[in-house]
Amino acid sequence: MNPVERVWLYLRERFLLLRLFPDLDAIIDGCCQAWNQLTTEAGRIASLTDYPYLRSVRTS
């Protein structure tokens, strides 16, 4: 799984699971709230996206 997929999986499982949204605006608001909650969890994004093989990748 690629790192961003792990973030999305966490958001769905933790904040968005079993919710019904009446319209597109509610979906966007729900996703924004989930993201904002995720960003308050110190170190969570790093723990979700930390793969040993990515540490060895160098950019030019």
N, CA, C and O atoms as a CHARMM CRD file, in Angstrom:
* protein
*
  240
    1    1 MET  N      0.84600  -1.16700   0.00000 PROA 1      0.00000
    2    1 MET  CA     0.00000   0.00000   0.00000 PROA 1      0.00000
    3    1 MET  C      0.90000   1.24200   0.00000 PROA 1      0.00000
    4    1 MET  O      1.90500   1.28700   0.70900 PROA 1      0.00000
    5    2 ASN  N      0.54600   2.20100  -0.76500 PROA 2      0.00000
    6    2 ASN  CA     1.32600   3.42500  -0.82300 PROA 2      0.00000
    7    2 ASN  C      0.95400   4.31900   0.36800 PROA 2      0.00000
    8    2 ASN  O     -0.16100   4.21300   0.88000 PROA 2      0.00000
    9    3 PRO  N      1.85300   5.19000   0.81700 PROA 3      0.00000
   10    3 PRO  CA     1.62400   5.94500   2.05000 PROA 3      0.00000
   11    3 PRO  C      0.31600   6.72800   2.10100 PROA 3      0.00000
   12    3 PRO  O     -0.35600   6.73700   3.13300 PROA 3      0.00000
   13    4 VAL  N     -0.04900   7.37500   1.01900 PROA 4      0.00000
   14    4 VAL  CA    -1.29200   8.16300   1.04500 PROA 4      0.00000
   15    4 VAL  C     -2.51700   7.24500   1.18100 PROA 4      0.00000
   16    4 VAL  O     -3.53100   7.64800   1.74900 PROA 4      0.00000
   17    5 GLU  N     -2.42600   6.03600   0.67200 PROA 5      0.00000
   18    5 GLU  CA    -3.52900   5.08100   0.83500 PROA 5      0.00000
   19    5 GLU  C     -3.70900   4.70300   2.29900 PROA 5      0.00000
   20    5 GLU  O     -4.83200   4.48600   2.75300 PROA 5      0.00000
   21    6 ARG  N     -2.61700   4.62300   3.03200 PROA 6      0.00000
   22    6 ARG  CA    -2.70800   4.32100   4.46600 PROA 6      0.00000
   23    6 ARG  C     -3.36800   5.46800   5.22000 PROA 6      0.00000
   24    6 ARG  O     -4.13500   5.23700   6.15400 PROA 6      0.00000
   25    7 VAL  N     -3.07200   6.71200   4.81800 PROA 7      0.00000
   26    7 VAL  CA    -3.71000   7.87600   5.44900 PROA 7      0.00000
   27    7 VAL  C     -5.21100   7.83500   5.17200 PROA 7      0.00000
   28    7 VAL  O     -6.01400   8.01200   6.08800 PROA 7      0.00000
   29    8 TRP  N     -5.59200   7.60500   3.92500 PROA 8      0.00000
   30    8 TRP  CA    -7.00400   7.55600   3.55600 PROA 8      0.00000
   31    8 TRP  C     -7.71700   6.41900   4.29700 PROA 8      0.00000
   32    8 TRP  O     -8.83500   6.60800   4.77700 PROA 8      0.00000
   33    9 LEU  N     -7.09800   5.25900   4.39500 PROA 9      0.00000
   34    9 LEU  CA    -7.67500   4.13700   5.11900 PROA 9      0.00000
   35    9 LEU  C     -7.91100   4.50300   6.58200 PROA 9      0.00000
   36    9 LEU  O     -8.96600   4.20400   7.14000 PROA 9      0.00000
   37   10 TYR  N     -6.93300   5.14400   7.19300 PROA 10     0.00000
   38   10 TYR  CA    -7.07100   5.56500   8.58900 PROA 10     0.00000
   39   10 TYR  C     -8.22600   6.54400   8.74500 PROA 10     0.00000
   40   10 TYR  O     -9.03100   6.41300   9.66700 PROA 10     0.00000
   41   11 LEU  N     -8.31100   7.52500   7.84900 PROA 11     0.00000
   42   11 LEU  CA    -9.40500   8.50300   7.91900 PROA 11     0.00000
   43   11 LEU  C    -10.75800   7.81800   7.78500 PROA 11     0.00000
   44   11 LEU  O    -11.68500   8.11500   8.53800 PROA 11     0.00000
   45   12 ARG  N    -10.87000   6.91300   6.83800 PROA 12     0.00000
   46   12 ARG  CA   -12.14400   6.21400   6.64400 PROA 12     0.00000
   47   12 ARG  C    -12.51100   5.39000   7.86400 PROA 12     0.00000
   48   12 ARG  O    -13.63900   5.46300   8.35000 PROA 12     0.00000
   49   13 GLU  N    -11.55900   4.60200   8.36300 PROA 13     0.00000
   50   13 GLU  CA   -11.84800   3.70300   9.48500 PROA 13     0.00000
   51   13 GLU  C    -12.11300   4.45800  10.78000 PROA 13     0.00000
   52   13 GLU  O    -12.96400   4.05700  11.57400 PROA 13     0.00000
   53   14 ARG  N    -11.39800   5.53500  10.99100 PROA 14     0.00000
   54   14 ARG  CA   -11.47400   6.24100  12.26900 PROA 14     0.00000
   55   14 ARG  C    -12.56500   7.29400  12.31000 PROA 14     0.00000
   56   14 ARG  O    -13.19300   7.47600  13.35200 PROA 14     0.00000
   57   15 PHE  N    -12.81100   7.99400  11.21300 PROA 15     0.00000
   58   15 PHE  CA   -13.69300   9.15300  11.25100 PROA 15     0.00000
   59   15 PHE  C    -14.89500   9.09000  10.30900 PROA 15     0.00000
   60   15 PHE  O    -15.88900   9.77600  10.54700 PROA 15     0.00000
   61   16 LEU  N    -14.83100   8.30000   9.26500 PROA 16     0.00000
   62   16 LEU  CA   -15.86400   8.37500   8.23700 PROA 16     0.00000
   63   16 LEU  C    -16.71400   7.10900   8.09600 PROA 16     0.00000
   64   16 LEU  O    -17.69200   7.09800   7.34900 PROA 16     0.00000
   65   17 LEU  N    -16.34700   6.05600   8.80500 PROA 17     0.00000
   66   17 LEU  CA   -17.02700   4.77600   8.67600 PROA 17     0.00000
   67   17 LEU  C    -18.48600   4.86000   9.13700 PROA 17     0.00000
   68   17 LEU  O    -18.79400   5.46900  10.16100 PROA 17     0.00000
   69   18 LEU  N    -19.35500   4.24900   8.37800 PROA 18     0.00000
   70   18 LEU  CA   -20.78300   4.13600   8.70900 PROA 18     0.00000
   71   18 LEU  C    -21.48800   5.47900   8.85300 PROA 18     0.00000
   72   18 LEU  O    -22.40500   5.61800   9.66300 PROA 18     0.00000
   73   19 ARG  N    -21.07600   6.44200   8.09000 PROA 19     0.00000
   74   19 ARG  CA   -21.74500   7.74100   8.07800 PROA 19     0.00000
   75   19 ARG  C    -22.44900   7.91900   6.74400 PROA 19     0.00000
   76   19 ARG  O    -21.92900   7.53700   5.69500 PROA 19     0.00000
   77   20 LEU  N    -23.62600   8.49800   6.79900 PROA 20     0.00000
   78   20 LEU  CA   -24.35900   8.84800   5.58400 PROA 20     0.00000
   79   20 LEU  C    -24.31700  10.35400   5.43200 PROA 20     0.00000
   80   20 LEU  O    -24.57500  11.08900   6.38600 PROA 20     0.00000
   81   21 PHE  N    -23.99800  10.80800   4.25100 PROA 21     0.00000
   82   21 PHE  CA   -23.91100  12.23700   3.97600 PROA 21     0.00000
   83   21 PHE  C    -25.04300  12.61500   3.02700 PROA 21     0.00000
   84   21 PHE  O    -25.23800  11.96000   2.00400 PROA 21     0.00000
   85   22 PRO  N    -25.78300  13.65600   3.35500 PROA 22     0.00000
   86   22 PRO  CA   -26.93900  14.01800   2.52800 PROA 22     0.00000
   87   22 PRO  C    -26.58700  14.63200   1.17900 PROA 22     0.00000
   88   22 PRO  O    -27.37800  14.55600   0.23800 PROA 22     0.00000
   89   23 ASP  N    -25.40600  15.24100   1.07700 PROA 23     0.00000
   90   23 ASP  CA   -25.03600  15.86400  -0.18700 PROA 23     0.00000
   91   23 ASP  C    -23.51800  16.03200  -0.27800 PROA 23     0.00000
   92   23 ASP  O    -22.78800  15.71400   0.66100 PROA 23     0.00000
   93   24 LEU  N    -23.06500  16.52900  -1.40500 PROA 24     0.00000
   94   24 LEU  CA   -21.63900  16.68000  -1.65400 PROA 24     0.00000
   95   24 LEU  C    -20.98400  17.61100  -0.64100 PROA 24     0.00000
   96   24 LEU  O    -19.87700  17.33900  -0.17600 PROA 24     0.00000
   97   25 ASP  N    -21.64800  18.69500  -0.29700 PROA 25     0.00000
   98   25 ASP  CA   -21.07400  19.62400   0.67600 PROA 25     0.00000
   99   25 ASP  C    -20.84600  18.94900   2.02000 PROA 25     0.00000
  100   25 ASP  O    -19.84800  19.21900   2.68700 PROA 25     0.00000
  101   26 ALA  N    -21.74800  18.08500   2.41800 PROA 26     0.00000
  102   26 ALA  CA   -21.59900  17.35600   3.68100 PROA 26     0.00000
  103   26 ALA  C    -20.42500  16.38500   3.60900 PROA 26     0.00000
  104   26 ALA  O    -19.71900  16.19100   4.59800 PROA 26     0.00000
  105   27 ILE  N    -20.21300  15.77700   2.45000 PROA 27     0.00000
  106   27 ILE  CA   -19.06900  14.88300   2.27300 PROA 27     0.00000
  107   27 ILE  C    -17.77000  15.67300   2.41700 PROA 27     0.00000
  108   27 ILE  O    -16.85400  15.24900   3.12100 PROA 27     0.00000
  109   28 ILE  N    -17.69700  16.80200   1.75700 PROA 28     0.00000
  110   28 ILE  CA   -16.49900  17.63900   1.82700 PROA 28     0.00000
  111   28 ILE  C    -16.26000  18.10800   3.25700 PROA 28     0.00000
  112   28 ILE  O    -15.12900  18.06700   3.74100 PROA 28     0.00000
  113   29 ASP  N    -17.31700  18.55400   3.93600 PROA 29     0.00000
  114   29 ASP  CA   -17.18100  18.98700   5.33300 PROA 29     0.00000
  115   29 ASP  C    -16.71300  17.83800   6.22700 PROA 29     0.00000
  116   29 ASP  O    -15.84900  18.03000   7.08400 PROA 29     0.00000
  117   30 GLY  N    -17.27600  16.65200   6.03200 PROA 30     0.00000
  118   30 GLY  CA   -16.88400  15.48900   6.82200 PROA 30     0.00000
  119   30 GLY  C    -15.42500  15.12200   6.61000 PROA 30     0.00000
  120   30 GLY  O    -14.71400  14.79600   7.56000 PROA 30     0.00000
  121   31 CYS  N    -14.98000  15.17500   5.35300 PROA 31     0.00000
  122   31 CYS  CA   -13.57400  14.87300   5.05600 PROA 31     0.00000
  123   31 CYS  C    -12.65000  15.93600   5.64400 PROA 31     0.00000
  124   31 CYS  O    -11.57700  15.60900   6.15200 PROA 31     0.00000
  125   32 CYS  N    -13.05100  17.18900   5.58200 PROA 32     0.00000
  126   32 CYS  CA   -12.23500  18.26300   6.16400 PROA 32     0.00000
  127   32 CYS  C    -12.14500  18.11400   7.68200 PROA 32     0.00000
  128   32 CYS  O    -11.07700  18.30600   8.26300 PROA 32     0.00000
  129   33 GLN  N    -13.24600  17.77800   8.31700 PROA 33     0.00000
  130   33 GLN  CA   -13.23200  17.57100   9.76500 PROA 33     0.00000
  131   33 GLN  C    -12.33200  16.39100  10.12800 PROA 33     0.00000
  132   33 GLN  O    -11.56900  16.45800  11.09200 PROA 33     0.00000
  133   34 ALA  N    -12.42700  15.32100   9.35700 PROA 34     0.00000
  134   34 ALA  CA   -11.58200  14.14800   9.60900 PROA 34     0.00000
  135   34 ALA  C    -10.11100  14.52000   9.45800 PROA 34     0.00000
  136   34 ALA  O     -9.28800  14.14500  10.29300 PROA 34     0.00000
  137   35 TRP  N     -9.77500  15.25300   8.39800 PROA 35     0.00000
  138   35 TRP  CA    -8.39000  15.66400   8.18500 PROA 35     0.00000
  139   35 TRP  C     -7.90200  16.54400   9.33500 PROA 35     0.00000
  140   35 TRP  O     -6.79300  16.35700   9.83600 PROA 35     0.00000
  141   36 ASN  N     -8.72800  17.49800   9.74900 PROA 36     0.00000
  142   36 ASN  CA    -8.33100  18.38700  10.84200 PROA 36     0.00000
  143   36 ASN  C     -8.11900  17.60600  12.14100 PROA 36     0.00000
  144   36 ASN  O     -7.20800  17.91700  12.90800 PROA 36     0.00000
  145   37 GLN  N     -8.94200  16.61300  12.38700 PROA 37     0.00000
  146   37 GLN  CA    -8.75200  15.78900  13.57600 PROA 37     0.00000
  147   37 GLN  C     -7.45700  14.99200  13.46700 PROA 37     0.00000
  148   37 GLN  O     -6.72400  14.85500  14.44600 PROA 37     0.00000
  149   38 LEU  N     -7.17900  14.47400  12.29200 PROA 38     0.00000
  150   38 LEU  CA    -5.94600  13.71900  12.08700 PROA 38     0.00000
  151   38 LEU  C     -4.72300  14.59000  12.35500 PROA 38     0.00000
  152   38 LEU  O     -3.75900  14.13200  12.96800 PROA 38     0.00000
  153   39 THR  N     -4.75600  15.82600  11.90500 PROA 39     0.00000
  154   39 THR  CA    -3.58800  16.69200  12.06300 PROA 39     0.00000
  155   39 THR  C     -3.35000  17.08600  13.51300 PROA 39     0.00000
  156   39 THR  O     -2.26900  17.57500  13.84200 PROA 39     0.00000
  157   40 THR  N     -4.32200  16.88900  14.37800 PROA 40     0.00000
  158   40 THR  CA    -4.10700  17.19200  15.79600 PROA 40     0.00000
  159   40 THR  C     -3.43200  16.03800  16.52400 PROA 40     0.00000
  160   40 THR  O     -2.98200  16.20500  17.65700 PROA 40     0.00000
  161   41 GLU  N     -3.35500  14.86800  15.89200 PROA 41     0.00000
  162   41 GLU  CA    -2.72400  13.70100  16.50000 PROA 41     0.00000
  163   41 GLU  C     -1.22600  13.73900  16.20800 PROA 41     0.00000
  164   41 GLU  O     -0.77900  13.36900  15.12200 PROA 41     0.00000
  165   42 ALA  N     -0.47300  14.18600  17.18300 PROA 42     0.00000
  166   42 ALA  CA     0.97700  14.34700  17.00200 PROA 42     0.00000
  167   42 ALA  C      1.62900  13.04500  16.53500 PROA 42     0.00000
  168   42 ALA  O      1.48300  11.99800  17.16600 PROA 42     0.00000
  169   43 GLY  N      2.34900  13.13500  15.42100 PROA 43     0.00000
  170   43 GLY  CA     3.10000  11.99200  14.90200 PROA 43     0.00000
  171   43 GLY  C      2.29200  10.96300  14.13400 PROA 43     0.00000
  172   43 GLY  O      2.86600  10.00700  13.61300 PROA 43     0.00000
  173   44 ARG  N      0.97700  11.12700  14.04800 PROA 44     0.00000
  174   44 ARG  CA     0.15300  10.10800  13.39100 PROA 44     0.00000
  175   44 ARG  C      0.46300  10.00300  11.90000 PROA 44     0.00000
  176   44 ARG  O      0.61800   8.89700  11.38200 PROA 44     0.00000
  177   45 ILE  N      0.55400  11.12400  11.20800 PROA 45     0.00000
  178   45 ILE  CA     0.81700  11.07400   9.76600 PROA 45     0.00000
  179   45 ILE  C      2.17600  10.43000   9.51100 PROA 45     0.00000
  180   45 ILE  O      2.32600   9.61800   8.59800 PROA 45     0.00000
  181   46 ALA  N      3.16000  10.79600  10.32100 PROA 46     0.00000
  182   46 ALA  CA     4.48800  10.18500  10.16300 PROA 46     0.00000
  183   46 ALA  C      4.42300   8.68000  10.38200 PROA 46     0.00000
  184   46 ALA  O      5.05500   7.91900   9.64900 PROA 46     0.00000
  185   47 SER  N      3.66900   8.24700  11.37900 PROA 47     0.00000
  186   47 SER  CA     3.60700   6.80400  11.64200 PROA 47     0.00000
  187   47 SER  C      2.86800   6.06200  10.53600 PROA 47     0.00000
  188   47 SER  O      3.17300   4.90100  10.26300 PROA 47     0.00000
  189   48 LEU  N      1.91100   6.70900   9.90400 PROA 48     0.00000
  190   48 LEU  CA     1.15400   6.07000   8.82400 PROA 48     0.00000
  191   48 LEU  C      1.95000   6.00400   7.51700 PROA 48     0.00000
  192   48 LEU  O      1.73600   5.10900   6.69900 PROA 48     0.00000
  193   49 THR  N      2.85200   6.93800   7.33200 PROA 49     0.00000
  194   49 THR  CA     3.54200   7.03600   6.04300 PROA 49     0.00000
  195   49 THR  C      5.00700   6.64100   6.10600 PROA 49     0.00000
  196   49 THR  O      5.71900   6.76900   5.10900 PROA 49     0.00000
  197   50 ASP  N      5.47200   6.16800   7.24400 PROA 50     0.00000
  198   50 ASP  CA     6.88100   5.81500   7.39800 PROA 50     0.00000
  199   50 ASP  C      7.14200   4.39200   6.90400 PROA 50     0.00000
  200   50 ASP  O      6.70400   3.41500   7.51200 PROA 50     0.00000
  201   51 TYR  N      7.84800   4.30500   5.81300 PROA 51     0.00000
  202   51 TYR  CA     8.27600   3.02300   5.26500 PROA 51     0.00000
  203   51 TYR  C      9.79300   3.04800   5.16100 PROA 51     0.00000
  204   51 TYR  O     10.35200   4.04300   4.70000 PROA 51     0.00000
  205   52 PRO  N     10.47400   1.99000   5.57300 PROA 52     0.00000
  206   52 PRO  CA    11.93700   1.98300   5.48600 PROA 52     0.00000
  207   52 PRO  C     12.45400   2.24200   4.06900 PROA 52     0.00000
  208   52 PRO  O     13.46800   2.91800   3.89800 PROA 52     0.00000
  209   53 TYR  N     11.77300   1.71600   3.06100 PROA 53     0.00000
  210   53 TYR  CA    12.27600   1.89800   1.69700 PROA 53     0.00000
  211   53 TYR  C     12.18200   3.35200   1.25200 PROA 53     0.00000
  212   53 TYR  O     12.94700   3.78000   0.38700 PROA 53     0.00000
  213   54 LEU  N     11.25800   4.12100   1.82800 PROA 54     0.00000
  214   54 LEU  CA    11.15400   5.53100   1.45500 PROA 54     0.00000
  215   54 LEU  C     12.28100   6.36500   2.05700 PROA 54     0.00000
  216   54 LEU  O     12.67700   7.37800   1.48100 PROA 54     0.00000
  217   55 ARG  N     12.78900   5.95400   3.19200 PROA 55     0.00000
  218   55 ARG  CA    13.89400   6.68900   3.81400 PROA 55     0.00000
  219   55 ARG  C     15.14500   6.62700   2.94800 PROA 55     0.00000
  220   55 ARG  O     15.98400   7.52600   3.00400 PROA 55     0.00000
  221   56 SER  N     15.27300   5.58600   2.15800 PROA 56     0.00000
  222   56 SER  CA    16.47900   5.43000   1.34700 PROA 56     0.00000
  223   56 SER  C     16.37200   6.13300  -0.00500 PROA 56     0.00000
  224   56 SER  O     17.35900   6.19700  -0.73800 PROA 56     0.00000
  225   57 VAL  N     15.20600   6.65800  -0.34800 PROA 57     0.00000
  226   57 VAL  CA    15.01400   7.33900  -1.63000 PROA 57     0.00000
  227   57 VAL  C     15.60200   8.74400  -1.54100 PROA 57     0.00000
  228   57 VAL  O     15.30500   9.49200  -0.60900 PROA 57     0.00000
  229   58 ARG  N     16.41500   9.08800  -2.49000 PROA 58     0.00000
  230   58 ARG  CA    17.04000  10.40600  -2.52600 PROA 58     0.00000
  231   58 ARG  C     16.46400  11.18700  -3.70500 PROA 58     0.00000
  232   58 ARG  O     16.22700  10.63200  -4.77800 PROA 58     0.00000
  233   59 THR  N     16.24700  12.46000  -3.49200 PROA 59     0.00000
  234   59 THR  CA    15.79600  13.31200  -4.60500 PROA 59     0.00000
  235   59 THR  C     16.99800  14.04400  -5.16100 PROA 59     0.00000
  236   59 THR  O     17.95700  14.32500  -4.44300 PROA 59     0.00000
  237   60 SER  N     16.93800  14.34700  -6.43900 PROA 60     0.00000
  238   60 SER  CA    18.06300  15.02900  -7.09700 PROA 60     0.00000
  239   60 SER  C     17.97900  16.51100  -6.89200 PROA 60     0.00000
  240   60 SER  O     18.83900  17.25000  -7.37200 PROA 60     0.00000
